[in-house]
Amino acid sequence: MNEVLLDWYDANGRDLPWRETKDAYAILVSEVMAQQTQVNRVVPRWERWLDRWPTVEALAAAPPADVIREWQGLGYNRRALNLHRAAQYVAACGWPDDLSELPGVGRYTADAVACFAFGRDVLPVDVNVRRVQERTGHAFTAAAAQALMDLGATVCLARIPRCEICPLAHACPSRGSRYEPLRKQGPFEGSFRQRRAATLRLVADAERAAADLDPDAVESLARDGLVLVTDGTVSLPG
């Protein structure tokens, strides 16, 4: 199945700019941005980020406030601070053997950077890779990682897989199956996440009096280190 999948990928793989580099920092940025964010939204933001901070040392030296402002619109803003902290770790100590030692880097992201940047023989298993493996019952190699991600994202879909165009369908025991919808996260509109995002945007524009802001959102943002509250004034961290 590996060979068939790789042939399919050669003809159908997504053209993503971070696939053209082996730079661990650039790949780490792409992986962190792509968490909870659609890939088509990530591409221009990744390119802008790398233009502004082209190296891990450049990001490490940036003020946290600038990092948070640059992240606006990508959501889940703690990712920005974790990426900044990871850059500071690498700038000071180098890349650790176990990349999950980096702040905010879980098992999947660690394996993705290890595989795509350092060429290690480890298969990063995200939701798409896991879905294809479970449905086919096949143990794929690390060389098929990008192909598995693209197959899961475009063909082997969560609810109604497109088996009629799948290169693995002939040997797949799940061919023709349909699946119940997965439980989705609640709507953003009207949620506390929206309140947090709106409050952070206001503070990113200019420091504000705490009395003029959503108190619960401020408390939550402060707990995550995204804002500072000093003498009744809310600002981004220096």
trRosetta pair geometry for C-beta under 8 A, 3 or more apart (Angstrom, degrees):
i j d omega theta_ij theta_ji phi_ij phi_ji
1 4 5.7 -60 -150 41 40 111
1 5 5.9 38 155 -21 73 110
1 136 6.6 114 -147 171 163 144
1 138 4.8 -11 41 -163 156 167
1 140 7.0 -86 100 -92 112 89
1 168 5.8 42 -148 -123 108 109
1 171 6.5 -131 -84 78 104 138
2 5 5.9 -63 -150 39 26 109
2 6 6.2 22 157 -17 66 110
2 140 5.9 141 -92 -141 88 78
2 141 5.6 25 -116 18 142 104
2 143 6.9 61 -170 76 121 109
2 144 5.2 -120 -137 -55 83 133
3 6 5.8 -56 -145 38 30 109
3 7 6.4 33 155 -21 64 104
4 7 5.8 -54 -152 33 30 112
4 8 6.6 31 150 -18 63 105
4 167 5.2 179 154 148 99 112
4 168 6.4 133 104 -85 128 68
5 8 5.6 -54 -152 35 34 113
5 9 6.3 35 150 -21 66 106
5 140 7.2 -27 45 -125 162 128
5 144 5.4 44 99 -143 134 122
5 147 4.8 118 150 138 100 139
5 148 7.1 18 176 -68 145 67
5 151 6.7 -56 -146 -46 105 147
5 167 6.2 157 -96 87 48 128
5 168 6.4 11 -76 -61 94 111
6 9 5.4 -49 -145 35 35 115
6 10 6.6 46 153 -28 63 97
6 143 6.9 -9 -88 131 131 105
6 144 6.1 -100 -64 -102 90 84
6 147 5.7 -106 -93 -54 49 161
7 10 5.8 -46 -154 24 33 115
7 11 7.1 13 154 -3 61 106
7 167 7.3 179 76 -162 93 154
8 11 6.2 -74 -161 45 33 100
8 12 5.6 -29 166 29 73 120
8 147 6.8 106 76 -157 93 116
8 151 7.2 59 107 -84 137 109
8 167 3.9 -126 -66 -20 140 156
9 12 6.4 -82 -120 60 25 77
9 13 4.4 46 -175 -61 74 107
9 144 7.8 179 -22 -145 149 68
9 146 6.6 107 -158 101 142 92
9 147 3.5 -83 -64 -105 140 102
9 150 6.3 122 -120 53 92 138
9 151 7.8 -71 -76 -44 91 96
10 13 6.9 19 -77 -6 12 113
12 150 7.0 158 115 141 90 134
12 154 7.7 -156 155 89 116 150
13 19 7.9 -180 152 176 126 171
13 146 6.5 34 -140 136 126 112
13 147 6.7 -71 -91 -97 106 66
13 150 5.4 -142 -129 -40 62 172
14 39 7.3 24 157 133 159 156
14 150 5.3 -171 -4 -114 96 116
14 153 7.6 -25 -29 81 139 140
14 154 7.6 164 -54 -38 108 137
15 19 7.8 -130 -158 48 36 130
16 19 4.8 88 74 -7 87 110
16 30 7.7 106 158 -159 120 141
16 39 6.8 -66 -105 -175 125 124
16 43 6.8 -128 -139 -96 74 105
17 20 5.9 -53 -168 21 49 113
17 21 7.8 23 148 -5 70 106
17 43 6.4 114 6 -146 109 91
17 46 6.8 173 64 99 120 127
17 47 6.5 55 51 -76 167 99
18 21 6.1 -64 -155 40 49 104
18 26 5.8 -174 -129 141 93 97
18 27 5.6 131 178 -104 116 59
18 29 7.8 -159 -104 74 136 87
18 30 3.9 -29 -56 -57 170 161
18 46 6.5 -72 -49 166 114 153
18 116 8.0 41 141 153 99 145
19 116 7.8 -87 -117 -154 60 124
19 146 6.6 85 -121 -130 124 147
21 26 5.1 0 98 81 150 146
21 27 6.8 -154 92 -51 100 89
22 27 7.7 -19 -162 -34 25 130
22 116 7.5 -161 -127 147 58 64
22 117 5.5 120 -178 -143 61 53
22 119 7.7 -3 -144 -42 122 95
23 26 4.1 60 86 15 113 111
23 27 6.5 166 86 -11 58 87
23 117 6.8 -52 104 -130 18 108
24 27 5.8 -60 -146 42 31 109
24 28 6.1 36 155 -24 67 106
24 56 7.9 -7 87 -50 91 134
24 95 6.1 1 119 -95 165 147
24 113 5.6 66 -154 -171 87 107
24 117 3.8 99 -93 176 70 157
24 118 6.7 30 -87 -46 116 88
25 28 5.6 -53 -146 34 29 113
25 29 6.6 31 155 -19 63 103
25 55 6.4 79 71 -161 169 41
25 56 4.1 -137 -101 -57 135 95
25 59 7.5 173 -167 13 124 132
25 87 7.3 64 -135 -112 109 93
25 90 7.4 180 -88 104 97 161
26 29 5.8 -51 -152 33 32 112
26 30 6.6 31 151 -17 63 105
26 46 7.9 81 -167 179 80 107
26 50 6.0 34 -118 -105 98 130
27 30 5.6 -53 -149 36 35 112
27 31 6.3 33 154 -19 67 106
27 112 7.2 -162 159 132 110 93
27 113 5.4 143 107 -117 116 73
27 116 5.1 175 -147 99 147 121
27 117 4.7 -149 34 -59 149 110
28 31 5.8 -58 -146 37 31 109
28 32 6.3 25 159 -15 67 107
28 83 7.3 149 137 -136 103 93
28 86 6.9 -148 168 124 142 143
28 102 7.9 -55 -142 122 138 167
28 105 7.7 -45 -144 -101 108 124
28 109 7.3 69 -138 175 72 107
28 113 5.3 22 -78 -97 81 132
28 117 7.7 -10 -37 -37 80 151
29 32 6.1 -59 -145 39 28 106
29 33 6.1 25 158 -16 64 112
29 46 6.1 133 124 -138 110 89
29 49 5.8 -177 -175 112 140 141
29 50 6.9 164 78 -66 162 90
29 83 6.7 76 -110 -154 66 135
30 33 5.9 -59 -145 40 27 110
30 34 6.0 23 160 -19 64 114
30 42 6.8 90 -149 157 69 130
30 46 5.4 35 -95 -125 77 142
31 34 5.9 -58 -142 37 27 109
31 35 7.2 43 153 -35 59 92
31 109 4.9 135 140 -134 133 90
31 112 5.0 145 -109 95 142 144
31 113 6.5 -101 4 -55 154 88
32 35 6.1 -40 -162 7 36 114
32 79 5.3 154 173 -176 101 110
32 82 7.2 -168 -142 90 133 107
32 83 5.0 144 124 -81 170 116
32 104 7.3 50 -123 126 120 123
32 109 6.8 52 -72 -134 68 141
33 37 6.0 -68 162 61 65 140
33 42 4.6 126 129 -140 117 108
33 45 6.3 175 -152 96 140 119
33 46 5.7 -151 42 -75 165 94
33 49 7.6 -152 -68 -2 139 156
33 74 6.3 -78 -144 -153 82 142
33 79 7.5 138 -88 142 38 141
34 37 6.0 -121 -137 65 26 89
34 39 6.1 16 -126 -94 106 73
34 42 5.2 -6 -82 -84 72 165
35 76 7.1 -89 107 84 101 154
35 79 6.4 179 64 -107 123 141
35 109 7.6 -34 -59 -72 123 120
36 75 6.3 -114 121 102 117 122
36 76 5.3 76 73 -9 150 146
37 41 5.6 -107 172 80 99 120
37 42 5.5 117 113 -66 116 98
37 74 5.6 -26 -94 -165 152 82
37 75 6.4 165 -81 47 102 110
37 76 7.9 -129 -44 29 100 114
38 41 4.8 82 70 9 87 105
38 42 7.1 -156 98 -15 43 90
39 42 5.3 -55 -147 30 38 116
39 43 6.8 50 159 -37 69 92
39 153 7.7 25 -7 -161 138 153
40 43 6.3 -32 -150 8 33 114
41 44 7.6 -65 -171 37 37 92
41 45 6.8 18 149 -3 68 121
41 74 7.5 156 135 -116 117 71
42 45 5.8 -79 -154 50 37 106
42 46 5.5 39 157 -28 79 111
42 74 7.8 71 -103 -129 69 111
43 46 5.9 -56 -144 32 23 111
43 47 6.6 19 159 -16 61 107
44 47 5.7 -55 -148 37 35 111
44 48 6.2 34 155 -18 68 106
45 48 5.7 -53 -146 38 33 111
45 49 6.1 38 153 -24 66 106
45 73 7.6 -162 -96 91 135 111
45 74 6.1 133 -180 -77 168 116
46 49 5.6 -53 -146 34 29 114
46 50 6.4 23 157 -13 64 107
47 50 6.0 -57 -147 40 29 106
47 51 6.4 34 152 -23 63 105
48 51 5.6 -52 -150 32 32 114
48 52 6.5 24 155 -14 65 107
48 70 7.7 -171 121 -164 109 103
49 52 6.0 -65 -153 40 29 105
49 53 6.3 -36 171 42 69 95
49 70 6.5 112 -105 156 82 129
50 53 7.0 -75 -123 72 26 58
50 54 5.6 60 179 -110 68 59
51 54 7.0 12 -129 -68 14 90
52 58 7.9 174 127 139 57 128
52 70 6.6 -144 71 -122 165 145
53 58 4.2 178 -153 110 73 110
53 59 4.1 85 167 -71 145 78
53 62 6.1 -59 -92 -39 132 138
54 58 5.9 60 44 21 58 154
55 58 4.7 103 55 0 78 100
55 59 7.3 -148 94 0 45 83
56 59 5.9 -54 -151 39 36 108
56 60 6.2 41 150 -24 67 107
56 87 4.9 -166 -165 -143 77 86
56 90 4.9 -52 166 95 147 130
56 91 5.7 -165 128 -64 95 85
57 60 5.5 -52 -144 35 32 115
57 61 6.4 26 158 -15 64 108
57 87 7.8 -168 -70 175 16 100
57 91 4.9 122 -105 -119 63 113
58 61 6.1 -63 -152 38 28 106
58 62 6.9 42 149 -40 62 100
59 62 5.5 -44 -154 9 38 119
59 67 7.2 78 -162 -100 87 117
59 83 7.3 -68 170 139 143 93
59 84 6.4 -139 160 -118 98 62
59 87 4.0 -88 97 -151 113 168
60 84 7.5 136 -109 -169 41 63
60 87 4.2 -149 -66 132 76 96
60 88 4.4 136 -141 -88 95 53
60 90 7.3 -138 -66 64 130 81
60 91 3.7 -58 -21 -11 173 152
60 92 7.6 177 -161 -28 148 80
61 91 7.7 171 -39 -144 76 168
62 66 5.0 -109 177 74 106 125
62 67 5.5 118 111 -54 126 95
62 84 7.0 -104 72 -129 103 109
63 66 4.8 94 65 2 86 101
63 67 7.3 -155 96 -5 48 86
63 238 6.1 -89 -154 153 109 52
64 67 5.4 -57 -151 37 39 114
64 68 6.2 38 154 -19 72 104
64 81 6.5 28 -150 -114 112 85
64 84 5.9 121 -111 138 76 168
64 236 6.9 -164 107 159 89 99
64 237 4.4 -10 85 88 138 108
64 238 6.8 65 38 79 100 37
65 68 5.8 -55 -148 37 31 110
65 69 6.4 30 154 -18 65 107
65 204 7.9 159 -168 -129 81 70
65 235 7.8 -30 -104 157 128 89
65 236 3.7 110 -118 113 93 130
65 237 6.2 -161 -58 72 77 51
65 238 6.5 -37 -21 -148 113 15
66 69 5.7 -55 -147 37 32 111
66 70 6.2 31 155 -20 66 107
67 70 5.9 -56 -147 36 29 110
67 71 6.4 28 154 -21 62 110
67 80 5.2 154 144 169 96 106
67 81 7.1 124 108 -85 130 46
67 83 7.4 -171 -171 80 128 101
67 84 4.6 19 -156 -73 174 130
68 71 5.7 -59 -150 35 31 112
68 72 7.3 56 150 -50 60 83
68 77 6.3 45 -143 -172 87 119
68 80 5.4 131 -99 111 51 148
68 81 7.1 16 -77 -60 94 84
68 200 7.4 -118 173 -177 118 115
68 204 6.3 -143 121 -104 103 110
68 226 6.3 131 -124 -153 138 83
68 236 5.6 -165 59 -145 144 127
68 237 7.6 114 -19 37 139 87
69 72 5.9 -25 -165 -15 38 115
69 204 5.0 148 -102 -163 79 113
69 236 7.4 -38 -45 -92 92 169
70 80 7.4 153 71 -138 83 128
71 74 5.3 -82 -175 36 72 120
71 77 5.8 124 112 -132 133 78
71 79 7.2 168 -151 80 140 90
71 80 3.6 -83 -47 -81 161 135
72 77 7.8 9 -91 -103 51 114
72 200 7.6 -171 -108 120 95 106
72 201 6.3 103 -144 -104 125 82
72 204 5.9 156 -72 129 136 174
74 77 7.8 119 73 -90 88 60
74 79 7.4 -95 115 68 122 131
74 80 7.7 126 64 -59 128 103
75 193 7.9 27 -152 172 102 119
75 197 7.0 -32 -115 -100 69 131
76 79 5.1 55 116 -13 98 112
77 80 5.4 -31 -170 16 64 115
77 81 7.3 57 142 -10 74 95
77 196 8.0 -149 19 140 119 111
77 197 7.6 154 -26 -107 117 72
77 200 6.0 -154 -18 -179 166 170
77 224 7.8 104 86 122 94 142
77 226 5.6 70 110 -119 126 138
78 81 5.7 -54 -157 39 48 108
78 82 6.1 47 148 -20 74 106
78 104 7.4 179 139 -112 91 128
78 224 5.3 -93 -90 -173 107 127
78 225 8.0 88 -123 54 83 94
78 226 7.0 -87 -81 -60 63 114
79 82 5.7 -57 -146 40 32 111
79 83 6.1 34 156 -21 67 106
79 104 6.7 141 -130 -178 51 144
80 83 5.8 -56 -150 35 28 110
80 84 6.4 28 152 -18 63 107
81 84 5.5 -54 -148 37 34 113
81 85 6.2 32 154 -17 67 106
81 104 7.8 143 91 -50 69 146
81 224 7.4 159 27 151 153 90
81 225 5.8 126 -156 96 163 115
81 226 6.6 -117 -38 -86 135 72
82 85 5.7 -54 -145 39 32 110
82 86 6.2 36 153 -22 65 105
82 103 5.0 -151 -151 127 74 94
82 104 2.5 56 -173 -34 139 158
82 105 7.6 168 161 -37 117 61
83 86 5.6 -51 -145 35 31 113
83 87 6.5 35 153 -21 63 103
83 104 6.8 -73 -47 76 49 147
84 87 5.7 -53 -152 33 31 112
84 88 6.6 31 150 -18 63 104
85 88 5.6 -51 -149 35 35 113
85 89 6.5 40 150 -22 65 102
85 102 8.0 143 107 178 84 75
85 103 3.9 -21 104 56 123 155
85 104 6.9 114 60 -1 114 112
86 89 5.6 -51 -151 32 34 115
86 90 6.4 28 153 -15 66 105
86 102 4.1 48 -131 178 103 114
86 103 5.1 -138 -62 52 73 82
86 104 6.3 -92 -44 49 116 101
86 105 6.2 93 -106 -34 137 114
87 90 5.9 -56 -146 39 32 107
87 91 6.1 33 155 -21 66 108
88 91 5.7 -52 -141 37 30 112
88 92 6.2 19 161 -11 63 112
89 92 6.2 -71 -152 43 24 102
89 93 5.8 -38 175 34 66 114
89 96 7.9 -33 146 -24 121 109
89 101 7.9 -169 167 121 150 89
89 102 5.8 180 70 -126 148 75
89 103 6.5 159 -23 -3 137 95
90 93 6.8 -80 -120 60 20 72
90 94 6.4 -4 -158 -175 60 11
90 95 5.7 18 -130 -76 104 61
90 102 7.2 4 -49 -111 97 119
93 96 7.2 14 117 -62 119 85
95 99 6.9 -20 -174 -99 94 91
95 118 8.0 -177 132 -69 152 131
96 99 6.2 159 71 -92 88 38
96 101 4.4 -29 75 54 167 132
96 102 6.8 -168 25 -47 116 80
98 101 5.2 91 91 -21 90 102
98 110 6.9 4 176 -167 61 142
99 102 5.7 -18 -179 1 65 115
99 105 5.7 -87 142 141 84 149
99 109 7.4 -123 121 114 119 77
99 110 3.7 165 80 -141 98 85
99 111 7.9 -165 54 -40 121 30
99 113 5.4 -173 -169 71 170 126
99 114 5.9 -151 1 -52 132 97
100 105 5.5 -149 -124 108 41 94
100 106 6.4 13 -128 -165 101 19
100 107 5.9 1 -91 -85 135 49
100 109 7.9 123 -96 71 71 86
100 110 4.1 -50 -55 -56 76 155
101 105 7.6 -2 56 64 31 119
102 105 4.0 43 74 9 100 135
102 110 7.5 164 30 -93 104 93
105 109 4.8 -124 -152 92 77 123
105 110 5.3 102 151 -63 110 85
105 113 7.8 -35 -151 7 133 137
106 109 5.5 88 53 19 67 101
106 110 6.8 -125 104 -7 30 97
107 110 5.8 -59 -145 38 27 113
107 111 6.2 22 160 -15 65 110
108 111 5.9 -64 -151 40 28 107
108 112 6.2 29 154 -24 67 107
108 124 5.5 86 -163 -171 66 94
108 125 6.3 -104 -109 69 93 54
108 126 5.4 90 -158 -83 138 72
109 112 5.5 -51 -144 33 33 114
109 113 6.5 28 159 -13 65 103
109 124 7.8 66 -86 -145 12 129
110 113 6.3 -59 -151 39 27 104
110 114 6.2 27 152 -19 63 112
111 114 5.4 -56 -143 40 32 115
111 115 6.0 29 158 -19 68 109
111 122 4.9 -121 -148 128 95 121
111 123 7.1 4 166 96 131 28
111 124 3.8 160 107 -96 104 78
111 125 7.2 13 81 10 156 65
112 115 6.0 -58 -145 39 26 107
112 116 5.9 -2 169 4 66 116
112 124 3.9 63 -71 -108 67 167
112 126 7.7 33 -69 -45 124 109
112 145 7.7 165 -120 170 69 142
113 116 6.5 -63 -125 50 24 92
113 117 5.0 -12 -174 17 66 125
113 118 7.1 47 139 0 68 101
114 117 7.1 -42 -93 52 9 88
114 118 5.2 -46 -153 49 47 118
114 120 4.2 -37 160 39 97 133
114 122 5.4 13 102 48 127 131
114 124 7.7 149 51 -64 90 103
115 118 7.5 16 -17 55 8 75
115 119 7.4 35 -168 -120 35 14
115 120 5.8 -84 -84 63 45 77
115 121 7.9 74 -114 -116 82 9
115 122 5.4 -121 -69 71 96 77
115 123 7.0 73 -93 -107 147 23
115 124 5.4 -122 11 -20 140 103
115 142 5.3 -151 -133 -167 116 114
115 145 5.6 68 148 -14 153 168
116 124 7.9 -33 -21 -4 99 139
116 145 7.4 -120 -64 92 90 142
116 146 7.7 96 -99 -61 110 106
120 142 7.5 -119 107 -157 55 165
121 141 7.8 -47 -159 -172 90 91
121 142 5.1 -169 -156 11 48 147
122 142 5.7 73 60 -98 20 132
123 129 7.0 171 161 -178 104 145
123 140 6.5 127 -124 92 149 86
123 141 6.8 -166 -71 166 117 24
123 142 4.7 -135 -70 -90 67 64
123 144 7.7 -1 -120 63 114 82
123 145 5.6 -175 -142 -86 69 99
123 148 7.9 38 -164 25 112 155
124 129 6.9 150 102 -5 60 163
124 145 5.7 63 38 -149 86 132
125 129 4.7 -133 -137 93 55 127
125 130 5.3 78 177 -62 102 87
125 133 7.5 -40 -130 6 111 147
126 129 5.3 93 44 13 63 102
126 130 7.0 -123 99 -5 29 94
126 149 6.5 45 46 -110 124 99
126 152 8.0 178 87 80 95 153
127 130 5.8 -55 -144 39 28 112
127 131 6.3 33 156 -25 63 106
127 152 7.3 170 107 154 65 142
128 131 5.8 -53 -149 31 30 113
128 132 6.7 24 157 -13 64 105
128 148 6.6 144 121 139 94 76
128 149 5.0 90 85 -137 137 50
128 151 7.4 144 168 74 110 64
128 152 2.6 148 -169 96 91 142
128 153 5.3 -26 -109 -47 150 72
128 156 7.5 119 -162 77 80 104
129 132 6.1 -59 -152 38 30 106
129 133 6.3 26 155 -16 66 111
129 140 7.7 -123 -159 55 96 133
129 145 6.9 -19 -100 -144 135 66
129 148 4.5 59 -113 130 79 129
129 149 6.1 -24 -55 -72 90 66
129 152 6.3 -102 -48 -18 32 151
130 133 5.8 -60 -146 40 29 110
130 134 6.1 26 159 -18 67 110
131 134 6.0 -59 -146 38 26 107
131 135 6.2 15 161 -12 64 112
131 152 5.1 121 60 -134 116 117
131 156 5.9 162 118 128 112 115
131 158 6.8 -96 -118 -100 152 63
132 135 6.1 -62 -143 41 27 105
132 136 6.0 6 167 -1 66 115
132 140 7.6 12 110 -16 116 142
132 148 5.2 -153 55 -155 150 91
132 151 5.7 68 -95 97 144 119
132 152 5.0 -105 -34 -70 108 99
132 156 5.1 108 -90 75 85 165
132 168 7.7 93 -163 42 103 160
133 136 6.4 -67 -137 48 23 95
133 137 7.7 91 170 -81 54 10
133 138 6.6 -117 -136 68 61 60
133 139 7.1 48 -145 -102 110 40
133 140 6.4 -114 -92 7 97 102
133 148 7.5 18 -44 -151 87 136
134 137 7.5 19 -175 -69 25 50
135 156 6.4 -172 46 -162 152 127
135 161 7.4 107 -154 -55 167 162
135 172 6.3 11 137 -166 94 115
135 173 7.7 -169 169 64 56 74
135 174 4.0 -86 -164 35 88 153
135 177 7.5 -154 -140 48 109 133
136 168 5.7 -39 -104 156 131 141
136 171 7.4 46 -153 105 98 87
136 172 5.1 -68 -108 -119 75 88
136 173 7.4 124 -147 23 31 79
136 174 7.1 -87 -66 20 38 108
137 173 6.0 26 0 20 129 124
138 168 7.8 -122 13 -155 146 136
140 144 4.4 -91 177 69 120 139
140 145 7.9 155 121 -70 121 47
140 148 5.9 154 86 -68 166 133
141 144 5.5 99 61 5 68 99
142 145 5.6 -7 -168 -37 52 113
144 147 4.8 -67 -164 53 70 116
144 148 5.4 76 135 -32 92 101
145 148 5.9 -58 -149 33 26 110
145 149 6.6 24 155 -18 63 105
146 149 5.7 -53 -151 34 34 113
146 150 6.4 27 155 -14 66 107
147 150 5.9 -59 -148 40 31 106
147 151 6.1 31 155 -20 67 107
148 151 5.7 -53 -142 37 30 111
148 152 6.2 26 160 -15 64 109
149 152 6.0 -61 -149 40 26 108
149 153 6.1 19 156 -16 64 114
150 153 5.7 -59 -140 41 31 109
150 154 5.9 -10 173 13 68 117
151 154 6.8 -79 -135 52 19 84
151 155 5.1 -48 -162 47 63 115
151 156 5.3 35 143 6 87 109
151 166 7.3 78 -161 -138 107 91
151 167 7.7 -91 -114 33 124 99
151 168 7.5 47 -163 2 149 122
152 155 7.6 -41 -66 56 12 72
152 156 5.0 -45 -107 70 50 104
152 157 7.8 123 -178 -87 49 32
154 157 7.8 -64 144 -65 11 89
154 162 7.9 -49 138 31 59 136
155 161 6.8 39 145 -166 60 84
155 162 4.9 -99 -152 58 62 107
155 165 6.1 -123 -129 90 112 95
155 166 5.1 138 161 -95 128 83
156 161 4.8 -4 -142 -131 48 119
156 162 7.6 -101 -65 37 30 72
156 166 6.4 76 -67 -114 83 130
157 160 6.0 0 81 69 120 51
157 161 5.2 177 41 -97 67 50
157 162 6.5 66 0 -14 107 84
158 179 6.5 -109 154 81 58 136
158 181 7.7 66 121 -135 116 52
158 182 5.9 -63 174 -10 139 118
159 178 6.9 12 166 -168 66 77
159 179 5.2 -135 -133 69 41 88
159 180 7.6 -83 -124 114 86 11
159 181 5.7 -5 -94 -90 124 65
159 182 7.9 -125 -65 -6 87 79
160 178 5.8 -3 -102 -127 73 90
160 179 7.6 -149 -59 32 41 79
161 166 6.9 12 158 -54 110 140
161 174 7.7 67 30 121 153 110
161 177 7.3 37 27 68 118 76
161 179 8.0 62 -19 0 92 112
162 165 5.2 -14 139 39 110 100
162 166 6.3 145 95 -46 69 90
163 166 5.1 -49 -140 13 40 123
163 169 4.8 113 -173 -117 81 126
163 172 7.3 -139 -134 70 105 140
163 175 5.0 119 -154 -150 140 75
163 176 5.9 -83 41 -57 169 45
164 169 7.4 60 -84 -75 13 170
166 169 4.1 114 76 -46 103 98
166 172 7.0 -10 115 -7 139 151
166 175 7.8 -155 62 -113 135 90
168 171 6.2 -73 -175 56 69 88
168 172 5.2 82 128 -54 91 113
169 172 5.3 -60 -133 23 33 121
169 175 5.0 94 -162 -113 81 118
172 175 4.6 118 83 -51 99 89
174 177 4.6 -60 -177 11 81 133
181 184 7.4 -35 157 -29 111 100
186 191 5.9 139 107 -98 112 129
187 190 6.8 36 98 45 108 97
187 191 6.4 -176 96 -39 58 114
188 191 5.5 -93 -155 24 30 125
188 193 5.9 -80 -137 86 76 120
188 194 5.4 115 165 -64 76 103
189 194 6.4 64 -123 -64 22 156
190 194 6.5 61 23 35 13 147
191 194 4.9 110 58 1 72 97
191 195 7.3 -129 105 0 47 85
192 195 5.3 -49 -151 35 43 115
192 196 6.3 47 150 -21 69 100
192 216 7.4 -76 -140 122 110 123
192 217 7.4 -175 -169 -89 78 84
192 220 7.6 99 165 -19 116 170
193 196 5.7 -51 -150 35 32 113
193 197 6.3 31 153 -19 65 107
194 197 5.6 -54 -146 37 32 111
194 198 6.2 32 156 -19 66 106
195 198 5.8 -54 -145 37 29 109
195 199 6.3 28 157 -18 64 108
195 214 5.3 -137 -180 147 110 173
195 216 7.3 22 126 83 144 102
195 217 4.6 -135 136 -75 97 127
196 199 5.9 -61 -149 38 28 109
196 200 6.2 24 156 -17 65 109
196 217 4.8 -172 -92 -145 52 98
196 220 5.9 -73 -102 91 116 130
196 221 6.0 156 -151 -63 92 97
197 200 5.9 -56 -146 38 29 109
197 201 6.4 33 154 -23 64 104
198 201 5.8 -52 -151 31 31 113
198 202 6.7 33 152 -20 63 103
198 214 7.5 74 83 -3 106 136
198 217 7.5 -48 64 -152 83 167
199 202 5.8 -53 -155 32 34 112
199 203 6.5 24 153 -11 66 107
199 213 5.5 87 -140 -167 105 112
199 214 5.1 -100 -76 40 127 108
199 217 3.9 150 -7 126 155 137
199 218 6.2 -130 178 -63 145 65
199 221 6.4 -141 103 -26 123 145
200 203 5.8 -58 -146 42 35 107
200 204 6.0 40 153 -26 68 106
200 217 7.9 -122 -31 163 74 114
200 221 5.9 174 -77 -118 96 141
200 226 6.1 -37 -114 147 121 132
200 227 7.0 -142 -111 -50 76 114
201 204 5.6 -53 -144 34 30 114
201 205 6.7 34 154 -23 62 102
202 205 5.9 -56 -158 29 30 112
202 206 7.8 -55 167 51 60 67
202 208 5.8 12 138 -38 108 151
202 213 6.6 179 87 -108 144 106
203 206 7.6 -105 -154 76 29 32
203 207 6.7 24 -151 -117 74 40
203 208 5.7 -98 -94 11 70 109
203 213 7.5 24 -58 -103 101 149
203 221 7.7 151 22 135 154 160
203 227 5.4 -16 152 -111 169 124
203 234 5.3 -78 -110 125 124 105
203 235 6.5 172 -170 -130 103 23
203 236 6.0 140 138 -51 104 77
204 236 6.3 64 -102 -59 58 129
207 233 5.5 30 162 173 119 107
207 234 6.4 174 -160 84 73 48
207 235 3.9 -22 -107 -89 110 93
207 236 7.8 -118 -83 7 80 67
208 212 5.5 -113 173 71 109 117
208 213 5.6 103 111 -48 135 117
208 233 7.2 162 84 -157 30 66
208 234 5.1 -16 64 57 82 101
208 235 8.0 163 21 -72 56 55
209 212 4.6 81 71 2 92 106
209 213 7.5 179 91 -8 52 91
209 232 6.2 -4 -153 148 77 94
209 233 6.2 -49 -104 -104 46 63
209 234 7.5 48 138 12 7 87
210 213 5.9 -72 -153 38 39 108
210 215 7.3 63 169 -106 94 77
210 218 6.0 106 -142 -166 90 169
210 229 5.9 52 -84 -140 131 110
210 232 5.1 -121 21 -164 111 55
210 233 6.7 -121 -26 -83 85 12
210 234 5.2 115 -83 -35 73 103
211 232 6.8 1 -20 -168 94 106
213 217 6.9 -110 159 72 100 108
213 218 5.1 97 111 -57 126 121
213 234 5.9 -27 9 19 156 154
214 217 3.8 48 93 18 117 117
214 218 6.4 167 85 -18 61 83
215 218 5.6 -54 -145 36 32 113
215 219 6.3 34 157 -20 65 105
216 219 5.8 -52 -149 35 32 112
216 220 6.4 29 154 -16 64 107
217 220 5.8 -57 -148 39 31 110
217 221 6.1 29 156 -17 67 109
218 221 5.8 -58 -144 40 28 109
218 222 6.1 29 157 -20 65 109
218 227 6.5 -80 -149 80 70 148
218 229 6.5 82 167 -76 114 126
218 234 5.7 -94 -135 -103 118 146
219 222 5.8 -57 -146 37 27 111
219 223 6.4 31 154 -24 62 106
220 223 5.7 -53 -150 31 31 114
220 224 6.7 19 154 -9 63 107
221 224 5.9 -63 -152 42 32 105
221 226 4.4 -84 -170 70 85 112
221 227 4.4 40 126 12 117 111
222 225 7.6 48 -176 -71 33 22
222 226 7.4 -94 -71 53 24 70
222 227 5.3 -61 -77 75 67 87
222 228 7.0 101 -125 -111 91 22
222 229 5.4 -27 -100 -10 142 109
222 234 7.9 -100 -68 -130 107 101
225 237 6.5 1 172 -44 78 146
226 236 7.5 -52 165 -130 57 74
226 237 7.5 -122 -167 -10 17 106
227 234 5.3 7 172 -172 132 97
227 235 6.7 150 -160 78 81 27
227 236 6.2 -66 -113 -99 63 41
227 237 7.3 -158 -131 -35 16 74
228 234 7.2 158 80 -152 46 50
228 235 5.4 -21 59 66 95 80
228 236 7.2 39 12 134 90 12
228 237 5.5 113 -34 -87 109 63
228 238 7.8 9 -10 -22 150 74
229 232 7.6 13 -177 -101 89 11
229 233 7.3 161 -153 78 51 39
229 234 5.4 -18 -99 -97 74 73
230 233 5.6 -28 70 61 74 90
230 235 7.1 -27 24 21 108 108
